[in-house]
Amino acid sequence: MKKSSNKQLLMNKTGDEIQVALVEEGRLAELIIERPESRRSIGDIYLGRVHKVVEGLKAAFVDIGQKSDGFLHFSDVGTTNEDYRALIEDDDDDDNGGAEDGDDSPQAARSDDEALAGANIKQAARSGSKKPSADEQERAEKRQSYTQMIAGKLKPNDSILVQVIKEPISSKGSRLTSDITIAGRFMVLLPFGGGQVAVSRRVIARKERSRLKKLVRSMLPEGFGAIIRTVAEDQEETLLKQDLEKLLAKWTQIEEKLQDAAPPQLIFKEDSIISSVLRDSLTSDVTEIVANSPVIYKETLNYIQWAAPEMVKNVTLYQGKLPLFEGYGIAKDVESIFSRKVWLKSGGYIIIEHTEAMVVVDVNSGRYAAKREQEENSLKTNLEAAREVVRQLRLRDIGGIIVVDFIDMLDQKNAKKVYDSMKTELRNDRAKSNILPMSDFGIMQITRERIRPSLMQRMGDQCPACGGTGVVQARFTTINQIERWLRKYALQHPMKFQQLDLYVSPTVVEPLQNSDMKTELKWFLQHMLFVQVKPDESLRSDDFRFYSRKNNKDITAEYGDI
């Protein structure tokens, strides 16, 4: 199929799983997946119960009915304290200000912990060890005052209305806010906005910004606020009014449900994955929207007939013989999500490694270059790698701290070119990020907004053999542990000629059987114990189990390894 320089939205339903792919220039750029057991919770609103308040963390833990308590930072607690809001939010005036568009929900416009950390790193680099000014001290005192005020208001067992702004990741619960927002196609409703109206910074024309603000202000009921999204630019009043009416109707339903609700309880569920993606990804440069399911096709058509009727002609029901992703040539891109190595056109490659604290990307040239050409080839590979790194961050939905180890370059101007290229590529990413210039060691640090587990975490299971490390213990190390266990057991059980069964992985049985002296005979001569080795495919290569043949009891943990 012919590749296009425009964007395509491909909606693939297989069984209970829905996959939505954003294709740019014929290559997969983003992939969103939803399964019944892992439905997205960003934007969901709960009536929660405060479990505990930890002033030292400036946070409360709220029970919303999930496995782990949600985390509610004091800065995410709704308040009318305007002085504090001025400290934590960007200024928003009619001439300069505005709110950033969200990622796939308005909550994505909030910077997560890692992004904030990156900003703090950058600020610290600028300010050095300079003493805080009087204004900075005053702001710090206001923050402290606000912390104490919120800690005094939040009490254990209190009911509180909260919204999920970051999904549970690993053992951490959902990140919550009590500043409730409801996302629409053209605007985001702020039920407690107090009449504030902000416009996306991506709407540049001052006249249009002013028109949108005046228009939406005239429509909003008293006490409500709104964030006007980029797609509202040049839209007619009728469409904006319809969008607002839908949002107000949702808020009315929330208020009605709250009257009889008891915490913890789900009060409002975000739109389906199809509506959410169309709401946030449907832009004028999307030239084709394809669904392989009649149900999804109908839902898509209904939404676009209202939101962007001029794009109805771009919606089609897939009739191809090949599976949808195969037909559009992106099946291999989907499979590559699990690959550590990603090849570059120049012959180089990048290696992507996930650790507990961060993601590390290593850039390699992949081939030998003559010394006089080394700097030029390094620059070429690094520039290509910068583009591919950003693509992989979007594709795999990698968030948090990312460290990229580029190929060393001697010329600082070349390092600046790579940094500028990375910044340019990140502008196309809807998730917020911070980036630091390349260090003298060729290291570049990035923080990217993380509101849900990465795609690799959601689509993959931890390897049972290596426990997720990518490395398994050497078989001879396991044998050494077994022999230490036997020595300990023999010392504590002087009674000779006891009978034991040893269960190990088949991969460990092989070196035991191929030793110069039969292992079972060697252990008998050393410890006067009858040990019979038996393979067990359920065991990893770093594990073993000893059973007493007398009563068939597992005695491994009783004596342990030393």
Backbone torsions as a table, in degrees:
resi	resn	phi	psi	omega
1	MET	NA	140.9	-174.8
2	LYS	-69.4	134.4	179.5
3	LYS	-79.2	147.8	-178.7
4	SER	-121.4	148.5	177.5
5	SER	-82.2	-6.9	179.1
6	ASN	-92.3	178.7	-177.6
7	LYS	-95.1	149.8	176.6
8	GLN	-132.7	143.2	172.9
9	LEU	-111.1	118.0	-179.2
10	LEU	-112.7	122.6	-176.6
11	MET	-112.7	110.0	-171.7
12	ASN	-114.2	122.3	177.7
13	LYS	-113.2	123.9	177.5
14	THR	-130.7	109.4	-175.2
15	GLY	63.3	-126.4	179.1
16	ASP	-93.0	-0.5	-176.5
17	GLU	-98.0	136.3	176.1
18	ILE	-116.8	128.2	177.3
19	GLN	-120.0	127.2	177.4
20	VAL	-116.8	120.1	-177.0
21	ALA	-111.6	134.0	170.9
22	LEU	-102.2	119.0	-177.0
23	VAL	-108.6	127.3	177.4
24	GLU	-121.9	125.5	-179.9
25	GLU	53.3	39.2	175.9
26	GLY	79.8	1.1	-179.7
27	ARG	-120.4	146.3	179.1
28	LEU	-66.2	124.8	-179.9
29	ALA	-106.2	-40.0	179.7
30	GLU	-143.0	147.7	178.3
31	LEU	-137.4	123.7	179.0
32	ILE	-115.0	130.2	-175.7
33	ILE	-125.9	137.0	176.1
34	GLU	-134.4	131.9	176.2
35	ARG	-124.3	157.6	-178.5
36	PRO	-56.2	-36.6	-177.3
37	GLU	-83.0	-7.6	-178.8
38	SER	-140.1	55.7	178.2
39	ARG	-69.8	147.2	-178.9
40	ARG	-66.7	141.6	-178.9
41	SER	-119.3	0.6	177.5
42	ILE	-60.0	127.3	179.1
43	GLY	93.8	-11.9	178.4
44	ASP	-65.9	143.2	-178.2
45	ILE	-113.4	131.7	-177.9
46	TYR	-125.1	149.7	162.4
47	LEU	-92.8	108.7	-174.9
48	GLY	-105.1	170.2	175.9
49	ARG	-120.9	126.4	179.1
50	VAL	-64.2	122.0	179.6
51	HIS	-87.9	-51.5	176.4
52	LYS	-156.1	156.1	178.9
53	VAL	-116.5	125.2	-179.6
54	VAL	-116.6	99.0	-175.3
55	GLU	-64.4	-32.1	179.3
56	GLY	-62.7	-32.9	177.0
57	LEU	-89.2	-4.4	-174.4
58	LYS	53.5	47.9	-175.0
59	ALA	-156.3	160.6	172.4
60	ALA	-123.0	150.4	175.4
61	PHE	-105.4	125.5	-170.8
62	VAL	-119.9	129.3	176.7
63	ASP	-81.7	116.5	177.5
64	ILE	-118.8	15.4	177.0
65	GLY	90.7	4.4	176.0
66	GLN	-90.9	175.5	-177.8
67	LYS	-59.6	-41.6	179.9
68	SER	-115.3	149.3	176.8
69	ASP	-62.1	144.5	174.9
70	GLY	-75.0	155.1	-177.4
71	PHE	-106.0	116.8	-179.6
72	LEU	-114.8	101.5	178.9
73	HIS	-73.6	147.7	-178.3
74	PHE	-58.7	-30.4	179.7
75	SER	-70.4	-12.9	178.2
76	ASP	-103.4	12.9	177.0
77	VAL	-93.6	123.0	-179.0
78	GLY	-58.5	139.1	-179.2
79	THR	-156.2	157.2	175.8
80	THR	-95.8	8.6	-179.4
81	ASN	-73.5	95.7	-175.5
82	GLU	-66.5	-31.9	179.9
83	ASP	-61.4	-41.6	-179.2
84	TYR	-71.3	-40.1	178.7
85	ARG	-58.1	-35.8	179.3
86	ALA	-65.6	-24.5	-179.3
87	LEU	-79.6	-34.3	-171.5
88	ILE	-105.1	-8.1	-178.9
89	GLU	-118.3	155.3	174.9
90	ASP	-67.9	146.2	174.4
91	ASP	-62.4	144.5	-179.0
92	ASP	-136.2	90.1	175.9
93	ASP	-110.1	174.1	-173.7
94	ASP	-66.1	-24.7	-174.6
95	ASP	-92.1	-44.2	-169.9
96	ASN	-112.9	-32.8	-165.6
97	GLY	-79.4	-178.3	177.9
98	GLY	155.6	158.9	179.6
99	ALA	-97.6	145.5	176.2
100	GLU	-72.3	148.5	172.1
101	ASP	-64.9	154.7	178.5
102	GLY	-81.0	177.6	174.3
103	ASP	-83.0	-88.7	173.1
104	ASP	-115.7	12.1	173.5
105	SER	-161.3	159.6	179.4
106	PRO	-64.6	-23.6	179.9
107	GLN	-66.4	-22.3	-179.1
108	ALA	-69.4	-14.8	178.6
109	ALA	-72.1	-15.7	177.7
110	ARG	-80.7	134.8	177.4
111	SER	-73.3	138.1	178.0
112	ASP	-86.2	-178.6	-173.7
113	ASP	-56.1	-43.8	-175.4
114	GLU	-68.3	-38.2	179.3
115	ALA	-65.4	-39.5	177.3
116	LEU	-64.7	-39.0	178.5
117	ALA	-62.0	-41.2	178.0
118	GLY	-61.5	-40.3	179.0
119	ALA	-65.4	-37.8	178.9
120	ASN	-66.7	-37.0	176.7
121	ILE	-60.6	-46.6	-178.7
122	LYS	-62.4	-43.0	-178.9
123	GLN	-65.0	-40.0	179.7
124	ALA	-64.1	-37.8	178.7
125	ALA	-62.9	-35.3	-178.8
126	ARG	-74.8	-41.9	-172.2
127	SER	-86.3	-21.0	-179.7
128	GLY	63.0	-137.9	-178.8
129	SER	-101.5	22.3	-177.5
130	LYS	-61.8	140.4	178.9
131	LYS	-67.9	145.0	-179.8
132	PRO	-65.7	142.9	178.7
133	SER	-76.2	173.1	179.4
134	ALA	-62.4	-38.4	179.1
135	ASP	-64.7	-41.9	-179.9
136	GLU	-64.6	-39.0	178.1
137	GLN	-64.4	-40.3	179.7
138	GLU	-64.2	-40.9	179.1
139	ARG	-65.1	-39.3	178.6
140	ALA	-63.6	-40.0	179.1
141	GLU	-65.8	-37.2	178.5
142	LYS	-66.2	-39.4	178.1
143	ARG	-61.4	-44.2	180.0
144	GLN	-62.7	-41.9	178.8
145	SER	-62.8	-41.1	-179.8
146	TYR	-65.9	-41.8	178.8
147	THR	-56.8	-46.6	-179.4
148	GLN	-65.5	-36.8	-179.8
149	MET	-64.7	-46.5	-178.8
150	ILE	-66.8	-42.7	179.5
151	ALA	-59.0	-34.0	178.3
152	GLY	-73.3	-27.5	-178.3
153	LYS	-83.1	-34.7	-178.4
154	LEU	-86.1	120.3	-179.3
155	LYS	-123.7	145.1	176.7
156	PRO	-54.5	140.6	-179.6
157	ASN	77.5	-1.4	174.5
158	ASP	-68.5	145.6	172.3
159	SER	-86.0	141.8	-178.8
160	ILE	-149.5	137.6	178.0
161	LEU	-86.5	120.9	-175.4
162	VAL	-133.7	161.7	-180.0
163	GLN	-131.0	142.3	-179.4
164	VAL	-78.8	124.1	175.9
165	ILE	-114.2	-8.9	174.0
166	LYS	-150.6	131.2	-177.1
167	GLU	-73.6	160.7	176.7
168	PRO	-58.7	136.7	178.3
169	ILE	-129.4	121.8	-177.8
170	SER	58.1	-124.1	-179.1
171	SER	-91.6	-1.2	-178.6
172	LYS	-83.9	140.1	177.3
173	GLY	-77.3	180.0	-180.0
174	SER	-64.9	145.5	170.7
175	ARG	-85.6	132.4	-172.3
176	LEU	-119.9	161.1	170.8
177	THR	-142.4	152.1	173.0
178	SER	-103.2	2.2	171.5
179	ASP	-84.1	88.3	-172.0
180	ILE	-71.7	138.0	175.2
181	THR	-135.8	147.8	176.6
182	ILE	-127.1	119.8	-172.5
183	ALA	-86.8	135.2	172.0
184	GLY	-120.6	-173.9	-179.5
185	ARG	-69.4	-45.0	-173.0
186	PHE	-107.4	-14.6	-179.7
187	MET	-154.6	166.5	175.5
188	VAL	-116.5	122.2	-178.1
189	LEU	-83.3	133.9	176.7
190	LEU	-112.7	95.9	-176.2
191	PRO	-59.0	-28.4	179.1
192	PHE	-112.3	32.1	-173.5
193	GLY	-77.1	-11.4	176.7
194	GLY	61.0	31.7	176.9
195	GLY	84.2	1.4	-179.7
196	GLN	-73.7	136.2	176.9
197	VAL	-129.4	125.9	179.6
198	ALA	-122.6	153.8	179.6
199	VAL	-121.5	140.2	177.6
200	SER	-52.8	138.9	178.3
201	ARG	-64.2	-19.4	-178.5
202	ARG	-76.9	-11.3	169.8
203	VAL	-85.7	103.9	-168.8
204	ILE	-89.5	-39.6	-174.1
205	ALA	-62.0	121.6	-176.6
206	ARG	-61.5	-39.5	-178.4
207	LYS	-63.7	-41.3	-179.9
208	GLU	-69.4	-38.5	177.2
209	ARG	-59.8	-45.4	-179.4
210	SER	-63.8	-41.8	-180.0
211	ARG	-61.6	-46.3	-178.3
212	LEU	-63.4	-41.6	-179.0
213	LYS	-64.0	-47.2	-178.9
214	LYS	-63.0	-40.7	-177.8
215	LEU	-64.4	-49.2	-177.4
216	VAL	-69.5	-37.8	176.9
217	ARG	-59.3	-38.1	-178.7
218	SER	-69.9	-22.3	-178.5
219	MET	-91.1	-29.1	-171.2
220	LEU	-68.4	134.8	170.7
221	PRO	-65.8	161.0	-178.2
222	GLU	-62.5	135.8	177.6
223	GLY	92.5	-16.3	-180.0
224	PHE	-91.2	154.8	174.4
225	GLY	-128.3	175.9	-179.4
226	ALA	-156.4	151.9	169.1
227	ILE	-113.6	121.5	-178.2
228	ILE	-88.7	125.9	-173.2
229	ARG	-86.9	165.1	-176.6
230	THR	-58.2	-39.3	-176.0
231	VAL	-68.4	-9.6	177.9
232	ALA	-76.2	-12.4	-177.8
233	GLU	-57.6	128.1	176.8
234	ASP	66.8	14.4	178.4
235	GLN	-83.1	153.2	-179.2
236	GLU	-74.5	156.9	-178.9
237	GLU	-59.8	-36.9	-177.4
238	THR	-59.2	-45.7	-179.7
239	LEU	-64.7	-42.4	179.5
240	LEU	-63.1	-40.2	-179.6
241	LYS	-66.2	-41.5	178.3
242	GLN	-62.3	-41.6	178.8
243	ASP	-62.0	-44.9	-179.7
244	LEU	-64.5	-40.5	179.8
245	GLU	-62.2	-39.6	177.2
246	LYS	-62.7	-41.8	-179.3
247	LEU	-67.2	-41.4	178.8
248	LEU	-65.6	-35.2	177.6
249	ALA	-64.9	-40.1	176.8
250	LYS	-62.4	-42.0	-179.7
251	TRP	-65.1	-37.4	177.5
252	THR	-61.4	-41.8	177.9
253	GLN	-62.9	-38.7	178.3
254	ILE	-63.1	-45.3	180.0
255	GLU	-61.5	-40.4	-179.7
256	GLU	-66.4	-40.5	-179.2
257	LYS	-68.8	-30.4	-179.0
258	LEU	-66.9	-25.4	-174.6
259	GLN	-61.3	-35.3	-178.0
260	ASP	-113.2	12.0	-174.6
261	ALA	-83.2	148.6	174.7
262	ALA	-128.3	131.4	-177.0
263	PRO	-72.4	150.4	-6.2
264	PRO	-85.0	138.2	-177.1
265	GLN	-153.0	137.3	174.7
266	LEU	-73.9	123.9	-176.8
267	ILE	-101.0	-36.1	-175.3
268	PHE	-146.1	129.3	178.1
269	LYS	-105.1	131.6	179.5
270	GLU	-58.7	163.5	179.4
271	ASP	-57.2	162.3	176.2
272	SER	-60.6	162.7	-178.1
273	ILE	-59.2	-34.9	-178.5
274	ILE	-67.2	-49.6	179.7
275	SER	-62.8	-39.7	-179.2
276	SER	-63.8	-44.9	-178.8
277	VAL	-65.8	-43.5	179.0
278	LEU	-64.0	-39.8	179.6
279	ARG	-60.7	-39.0	-170.4
280	ASP	-104.5	-16.8	-175.9
281	SER	-114.9	-6.5	-176.8
282	LEU	-81.6	102.1	178.8
283	THR	-123.3	171.4	-174.0
284	SER	-63.9	-21.6	-178.9
285	ASP	-88.3	4.0	173.5
286	VAL	-83.5	109.1	-172.8
287	THR	-98.0	-10.8	-177.4
288	GLU	-150.3	130.9	176.5
289	ILE	-126.6	116.3	-172.1
290	VAL	-124.4	133.0	176.6
291	ALA	-125.8	142.4	179.0
292	ASN	-99.5	3.6	-179.2
293	SER	-120.8	129.9	177.9
294	PRO	-58.2	-35.8	179.7
295	VAL	-65.5	-46.8	179.6
296	ILE	-67.4	-37.9	178.1
297	TYR	-59.4	-44.6	-179.1
298	LYS	-66.3	-42.7	178.5
299	GLU	-62.2	-41.6	178.8
300	THR	-63.7	-46.1	-178.4
301	LEU	-62.3	-42.8	179.6
302	ASN	-62.0	-41.3	-178.7
303	TYR	-67.1	-45.9	-175.3
304	ILE	-70.8	-31.0	176.4
305	GLN	-60.2	-31.0	177.1
306	TRP	-87.2	-49.4	-170.1
307	ALA	-79.3	-37.2	-176.3
308	ALA	-150.0	71.1	-174.8
309	PRO	-57.6	-25.6	179.4
310	GLU	-69.5	-12.2	-178.3
311	MET	-101.8	4.5	-179.6
312	VAL	-57.3	-36.5	-178.7
313	LYS	-64.0	-17.0	-178.3
314	ASN	-86.9	-6.3	-175.9
315	VAL	-93.8	127.6	179.5
316	THR	-137.1	153.0	172.9
317	LEU	-95.2	123.2	-174.3
318	TYR	-68.1	130.3	-178.6
319	GLN	-121.1	7.5	-176.1
320	GLY	-66.8	156.6	179.3
321	LYS	-75.2	-37.3	177.6
322	LEU	-75.3	157.2	171.7
323	PRO	-56.2	152.3	-172.3
324	LEU	-53.2	-50.9	-177.1
325	PHE	-67.0	-33.0	176.0
326	GLU	-66.3	-43.3	-178.3
327	GLY	-62.2	-30.3	179.7
328	TYR	-100.2	7.8	171.7
329	GLY	70.8	27.0	-179.5
330	ILE	-116.7	5.8	-178.6
331	ALA	-59.6	-40.1	179.5
332	LYS	-66.7	-34.2	176.8
333	ASP	-63.1	-38.9	178.8
334	VAL	-65.0	-44.0	179.8
335	GLU	-64.5	-31.0	-176.1
336	SER	-69.3	-11.5	-178.8
337	ILE	-58.7	-30.3	-177.5
338	PHE	-90.6	-0.9	-177.4
339	SER	-84.9	136.1	175.4
340	ARG	-72.9	-35.5	-174.7
341	LYS	-102.0	131.3	176.7
342	VAL	-123.2	121.4	-176.9
343	TRP	-81.3	147.2	175.5
344	LEU	-105.6	154.9	-177.8
345	LYS	-62.4	-29.4	-177.7
346	SER	-72.6	-10.0	-176.4
347	GLY	106.3	-12.1	175.5
348	GLY	-80.5	-176.3	178.6
349	TYR	-159.0	162.0	174.4
350	ILE	-120.2	148.1	176.8
351	ILE	-113.8	128.2	-178.5
352	ILE	-111.7	119.7	-178.9
353	GLU	-120.9	130.9	176.9
354	HIS	-97.6	129.1	173.1
355	THR	-119.7	175.5	-179.6
356	GLU	-63.4	-37.0	-173.2
357	ALA	-96.8	-25.5	-173.0
358	MET	-160.9	174.6	172.6
359	VAL	-111.4	130.8	-177.4
360	VAL	-112.3	129.6	179.1
361	VAL	-117.7	125.2	-179.7
362	ASP	-110.1	127.5	-179.5
363	VAL	-101.0	129.7	-178.9
364	ASN	-128.4	143.7	-179.3
365	SER	-73.5	-29.3	175.2
366	GLY	78.3	-6.6	179.2
367	ARG	-158.0	161.3	-178.9
368	TYR	-79.6	137.2	176.3
369	ALA	-123.4	138.3	178.0
370	ALA	-58.8	151.4	-172.9
371	LYS	-59.8	-39.8	-177.0
372	ARG	-69.8	-20.4	179.5
373	GLU	-102.4	-0.4	-170.6
374	GLN	-61.3	-46.8	-178.4
375	GLU	-62.4	-43.8	-179.4
376	GLU	-64.1	-43.8	179.8
377	ASN	-68.2	-37.6	178.2
378	SER	-62.4	-43.5	179.0
379	LEU	-62.9	-45.1	-179.5
380	LYS	-60.1	-46.0	-179.8
381	THR	-65.7	-42.1	-179.2
382	ASN	-64.9	-39.5	179.1
383	LEU	-65.5	-41.8	178.0
384	GLU	-66.7	-38.5	179.1
385	ALA	-65.2	-38.2	179.9
386	ALA	-59.1	-44.1	178.9
387	ARG	-64.5	-42.3	-177.6
388	GLU	-70.5	-35.5	179.0
389	VAL	-60.7	-47.4	-179.9
390	VAL	-63.2	-40.6	177.6
391	ARG	-60.0	-42.5	-179.3
392	GLN	-69.5	-34.4	176.7
393	LEU	-61.7	-43.4	179.0
394	ARG	-69.2	-46.9	-175.9
395	LEU	-61.9	-45.3	-177.1
396	ARG	-88.7	-5.1	-178.6
397	ASP	55.5	49.5	-179.0
398	ILE	-84.3	128.7	178.2
399	GLY	-125.5	178.7	-179.8
400	GLY	90.3	-145.3	-177.2
401	ILE	-94.0	126.6	178.2
402	ILE	-121.6	128.3	178.6
403	VAL	-115.5	123.7	-179.1
404	VAL	-112.0	122.9	178.8
405	ASP	-99.5	98.4	-179.2
406	PHE	-80.9	166.4	174.6
407	ILE	-68.1	136.3	-177.9
408	ASP	-59.9	138.6	176.2
409	MET	-131.6	145.0	-176.6
410	LEU	-85.4	-33.1	-174.6
411	ASP	-89.4	121.6	179.8
412	GLN	-64.1	-27.4	177.7
413	LYS	-63.6	-35.8	178.1
414	ASN	-68.8	-38.5	176.3
415	ALA	-61.1	-39.0	178.3
416	LYS	-64.9	-38.0	178.9
417	LYS	-62.1	-41.7	179.8
418	VAL	-65.7	-42.3	179.1
419	TYR	-61.8	-45.6	179.9
420	ASP	-64.2	-38.2	178.4
421	SER	-64.2	-41.9	179.3
422	MET	-63.8	-42.6	178.7
423	LYS	-61.9	-42.6	179.9
424	THR	-61.8	-44.4	-179.3
425	GLU	-65.7	-36.4	-178.1
426	LEU	-69.1	-19.1	178.0
427	ARG	-65.4	-24.8	179.1
428	ASN	-82.6	-4.8	-177.8
429	ASP	-91.9	126.5	-178.6
430	ARG	-73.0	-21.2	176.7
431	ALA	-78.2	140.4	-179.5
432	LYS	-70.7	146.8	179.0
433	SER	-149.5	159.7	172.3
434	ASN	-127.7	145.6	-175.9
435	ILE	-139.6	138.7	176.7
436	LEU	-107.6	148.6	178.7
437	PRO	-59.4	159.7	-179.8
438	MET	-65.3	134.1	179.2
439	SER	-78.8	174.7	178.3
440	ASP	-62.7	-20.4	-179.8
441	PHE	-91.4	4.6	-179.8
442	GLY	80.1	19.4	-177.8
443	ILE	-99.6	133.0	175.2
444	MET	-119.2	133.2	-178.4
445	GLN	-108.5	133.3	-179.5
446	ILE	-132.5	141.1	166.5
447	THR	-118.4	133.0	-178.6
448	ARG	-126.0	138.4	-178.1
449	GLU	-53.3	131.0	180.0
450	ARG	-125.5	111.8	-179.1
451	ILE	-116.1	-2.4	176.9
452	ARG	-157.8	163.5	176.2
453	PRO	-58.5	151.0	-179.7
454	SER	-63.5	161.5	-178.3
455	LEU	-59.8	-36.8	-179.8
456	MET	-64.0	-39.3	178.5
457	GLN	-68.2	-36.2	-177.3
458	ARG	-77.0	-32.0	-175.3
459	MET	-92.9	-18.3	-173.5
460	GLY	-114.0	159.4	173.1
461	ASP	-110.3	152.2	179.5
462	GLN	-66.4	135.8	-179.6
463	CYS	-61.4	123.8	-179.5
464	PRO	-70.0	-20.3	-177.5
465	ALA	-81.2	-41.8	-174.2
466	CYS	-110.9	-4.2	180.0
467	GLY	68.1	20.7	178.3
468	GLY	92.2	-0.6	-177.5
469	THR	-84.3	-23.0	-175.8
470	GLY	84.6	0.1	-179.8
471	VAL	-134.1	135.3	175.6
472	VAL	-108.8	150.5	-178.4
473	GLN	-65.1	140.2	178.6
474	ALA	-61.1	142.8	-176.6
475	ARG	-61.2	-36.0	-177.8
476	PHE	-72.1	-24.8	173.5
477	THR	-66.9	-40.9	177.3
478	THR	-63.2	-41.0	178.8
479	ILE	-63.2	-40.2	176.9
480	ASN	-61.7	-39.7	178.2
481	GLN	-65.1	-38.5	178.1
482	ILE	-62.4	-43.7	-177.8
483	GLU	-68.1	-33.9	175.0
484	ARG	-66.6	-37.9	177.9
485	TRP	-62.4	-44.1	-179.0
486	LEU	-63.2	-41.0	179.1
487	ARG	-61.3	-43.4	-179.9
488	LYS	-64.9	-43.4	-178.8
489	TYR	-63.7	-43.7	-178.6
490	ALA	-64.2	-37.0	178.5
491	LEU	-65.2	-37.3	-176.6
492	GLN	-88.1	-10.5	178.7
493	HIS	-129.9	83.0	-177.0
494	PRO	-65.2	-16.2	178.0
495	MET	-62.1	124.8	-174.3
496	LYS	-89.5	166.0	174.0
497	PHE	65.6	27.9	173.4
498	GLN	-72.9	154.7	-176.9
499	GLN	-111.6	126.1	-179.4
500	LEU	-129.0	147.7	171.6
501	ASP	-109.4	131.0	178.9
502	LEU	-111.3	119.4	177.6
503	TYR	-103.6	126.8	179.2
504	VAL	-140.2	167.3	176.0
505	SER	-63.3	145.3	177.5
506	PRO	-54.3	-29.1	179.6
507	THR	-68.3	-24.7	178.9
508	VAL	-87.1	-27.6	179.4
509	VAL	-61.4	-38.5	-175.4
510	GLU	-56.7	-54.1	179.7
511	PRO	-67.2	-25.7	177.4
512	LEU	-67.7	-37.2	-178.5
513	GLN	-79.6	-24.6	-174.7
514	ASN	-95.6	9.6	179.0
515	SER	-73.9	162.3	-176.6
516	ASP	-59.1	-48.2	175.7
517	MET	-104.1	137.4	179.9
518	LYS	-54.9	126.4	-172.0
519	THR	-58.8	-43.0	-178.2
520	GLU	-61.1	-37.4	177.8
521	LEU	-69.6	-41.1	179.5
522	LYS	-60.5	-44.3	-179.2
523	TRP	-67.4	-32.3	177.9
524	PHE	-66.6	-44.5	179.9
525	LEU	-65.2	-35.0	-178.5
526	GLN	-77.0	-42.0	-169.2
527	HIS	-122.7	-2.2	-176.6
528	MET	56.5	42.9	178.8
529	LEU	-124.7	136.3	174.2
530	PHE	-87.8	110.6	-179.4
531	VAL	-117.4	126.2	176.7
532	GLN	-110.4	122.9	-177.9
533	VAL	-88.4	129.2	-178.5
534	LYS	-131.3	134.9	179.1
535	PRO	-76.3	144.9	177.0
536	ASP	-140.4	107.8	-175.3
537	GLU	-67.4	-16.2	-179.9
538	SER	-79.0	-11.4	-178.1
539	LEU	-92.0	145.1	174.7
540	ARG	-78.3	167.1	-177.2
541	SER	-69.6	-15.3	179.5
542	ASP	-101.3	14.1	-175.3
543	ASP	-123.6	155.1	174.8
544	PHE	-154.8	159.0	-179.5
545	ARG	-137.9	127.7	174.7
546	PHE	-104.1	130.4	176.7
547	TYR	-120.1	139.7	172.2
548	SER	-78.0	123.2	-176.3
549	ARG	-70.1	-18.5	-177.6
550	LYS	-66.9	-45.9	-177.5
551	ASN	-125.4	8.9	-179.9
552	ASN	54.3	41.2	-178.4
553	LYS	-103.8	136.5	177.2
554	ASP	-74.2	115.2	-176.6
555	ILE	-112.7	12.0	-174.9
556	THR	-60.1	-55.9	-175.2
557	ALA	-67.9	-24.3	-176.9
558	GLU	-63.4	-31.8	-178.9
559	TYR	-113.3	-26.1	172.0
560	GLY	63.7	177.0	178.1
561	ASP	-95.2	148.9	179.1
562	ILE	-124.0	NA	NA
